[in-house]
Amino acid sequence: MIENEILKNIKSRRSVRSFKDEQINEDELQAILEAGMYAPSAMNQQCWNFTVVQNQKLLDEISQNSKDVGKSFDNDHIQKLANNERFHAFYKAPTVIIISGEEKAFLSEIDCAAATQNILLAAESLGIGSCWINFAMFAFSGEQGETFNKQLGIPIGYTPYCSVALGYKKVETLNALPRKEHIVNYVK
Ligand SMILES: Cc1cc2nc3c(=O)[nH]c(=O)nc-3n(C[C@H](O)[C@H](O)[C@H](O)COP(=O)(O)O)c2cc1C
């Protein structure tokens, strides 16, 4: 199998859910954000917006609110997490990036997902732990959503679609989980 640094990085990235308290370095954060901005976007609209949140109190509030909303979500796994007192939607990561997309733009939610994946891979390449977090997005669909939008300075007309928890890893990650087989079909 062909190997290079990028392929190795893709395969070694894992979701990290336990972080050191130490804040990540500013230069590393800038490199991670830039990687997000270099994602492809439909018709090159780049209709995304990145919010870096390093205010633990606000992250705690978003986490708690997402749990309150998640309690009545029609999914056992989500309800179990929402009812777990020890569960923190961002795993107490020191930095969270919220990726919002312009509501009126064509396919902006998918653009945001592409930017999110770039962010995860950039973090991994710098030895920084990351986890894609969509649970916390419940907070923006609840009654408090508009208040959080204002507190975070999300531009008007944009919706938070994805978020990433970032921080130095408390423990080194294991190899990737086995991949599903028989999911490729060739037509020649
Ligand atoms: C769209 C999306 C949403 C996700 N949301 C969450 C989340 O809210 N909380 C969480 O802990 N992990 C979340 N994850 C991470 C997945 O659980 C994880 O990627 C998956 O279990 C595979 O593990 P790996 O990332 O280590 O390969 C999300 C991943 C994706 C792609």
The ligand as an SDF file (V2000), in Angstrom:
LIG
                    3D

 31 33  0  0  0  0  0  0  0  0999 V2000
  -20.8680   14.4900   11.8460 C   0  0  0  0  0  0  0  0  0  0  0  0
  -20.1420   13.9790   13.0660 C   0  0  0  0  0  0  0  0  0  0  0  0
  -20.6080   14.3060   14.3280 C   0  0  0  0  0  0  0  0  0  0  0  0
  -19.9350   13.8580   15.4750 C   0  0  0  0  0  0  0  0  0  0  0  0
  -20.3670   14.2880   16.7020 N   0  0  0  0  0  0  0  0  0  0  0  0
  -19.7430   13.8540   17.8060 C   0  0  0  0  0  0  0  0  0  0  0  0
  -20.1430   14.3220   19.0920 C   0  0  0  0  0  0  0  0  0  0  0  0
  -21.0560   15.1160   19.2400 O   0  0  0  0  0  0  0  0  0  0  0  0
  -19.4640   13.8520   20.1670 N   0  0  0  0  0  0  0  0  0  0  0  0
  -18.4130   12.9780   20.0590 C   0  0  0  0  0  0  0  0  0  0  0  0
  -17.8480   12.5980   21.0760 O   0  0  0  0  0  0  0  0  0  0  0  0
  -17.9980   12.5130   18.8450 N   0  0  0  0  0  0  0  0  0  0  0  0
  -18.6250   12.9470   17.7300 C   0  0  0  0  0  0  0  0  0  0  0  0
  -18.1710   12.5480   16.4960 N   0  0  0  0  0  0  0  0  0  0  0  0
  -16.9810   11.6850   16.3980 C   0  0  0  0  0  0  0  0  0  0  0  0
  -17.3470   10.2450   16.0480 C   0  0  0  0  0  0  0  0  0  0  0  0
  -17.9510    9.6170   17.1380 O   0  0  0  0  0  0  0  0  0  0  0  0
  -16.0560    9.4920   15.6130 C   0  0  0  0  0  0  0  0  0  0  0  0
  -15.5060   10.1390   14.4920 O   0  0  0  0  0  0  0  0  0  0  0  0
  -16.3020    8.0240   15.3000 C   0  0  0  0  0  0  0  0  0  0  0  0
  -16.6990    7.3230   16.4400 O   0  0  0  0  0  0  0  0  0  0  0  0
  -15.0650    7.3380   14.7070 C   0  0  0  0  0  0  0  0  0  0  0  0
  -13.9460    7.4440   15.5830 O   0  0  0  0  0  0  0  0  0  0  0  0
  -12.5820    8.1650   15.1270 P   0  0  0  0  0  0  0  0  0  0  0  0
  -12.8800    9.6420   14.8710 O   0  0  0  0  0  0  0  0  0  0  0  0
  -11.6430    7.9720   16.2770 O   0  0  0  0  0  0  0  0  0  0  0  0
  -12.1160    7.4830   13.8710 O   0  0  0  0  0  0  0  0  0  0  0  0
  -18.8050   13.0110   15.3500 C   0  0  0  0  0  0  0  0  0  0  0  0
  -18.3310   12.7000   14.0640 C   0  0  0  0  0  0  0  0  0  0  0  0
  -18.9740   13.1810   12.9320 C   0  0  0  0  0  0  0  0  0  0  0  0
  -18.4020   12.8810   11.5730 C   0  0  0  0  0  0  0  0  0  0  0  0
  1  2  1  0
  2  3  1  0
  2 30  2  0
  3  4  2  0
  4  5  1  0
  4 28  1  0
  5  6  2  0
  6  7  1  0
  6 13  1  0
  7  8  2  0
  7  9  1  0
  9 10  1  0
 10 11  2  0
 10 12  1  0
 12 13  2  0
 13 14  1  0
 14 15  1  0
 14 28  1  0
 15 16  1  0
 16 17  1  0
 16 18  1  0
 18 19  1  0
 18 20  1  0
 20 21  1  0
 20 22  1  0
 22 23  1  0
 23 24  1  0
 24 25  2  0
 24 26  1  0
 24 27  1  0
 28 29  2  0
 29 30  1  0
 30 31  1  0
M  END
$$$$
